[in-house]
């Protein structure tokens, strides 16, 4: 009786360990999906204040399973990411479009974090410098003022 009980416990233990290993393997999100970036940073250079700019970062799935971008977060509200929520098939590419509003004058450096396949993370970076725009679109023409006074 003791041998049967011990054998039963051993079988139950083996089955539970096998099941736990199978569950751990099925929960591994990176198995087969690999996010590769053509570039991880972009410099906008010098841009005028108040003129928004955008850049498209290309993402390639170099793995063997679909790649799912779950969320893309910017480090501040002046940066806005856009992406297609559909899975990227193996061997195909997608894009994350990053916009910067250029409202504040001066140099900037912002990060964009891509969350994909249940816990994986990649970081992008944009940088540049915003110069102040003139208060008017063109310099004041004094000759035009004289003409208006004559008429």
Buried (B, 14 or more C-beta within 10 A) or exposed (E): EEEEEEEEEEEEEEEEEEEEEEEEEEEEBBEBBBBEBEEEBBEBEEBEBEEEBEBEBEBBBEBEBBBBBBEBEBBEEBBBBEBEEEBBEBEEBBBBBBBBBBEEEEEBEBBBBBBBBEEBEBEBBBBBBBEEEEEEEEEEEEEEEEEEEEE
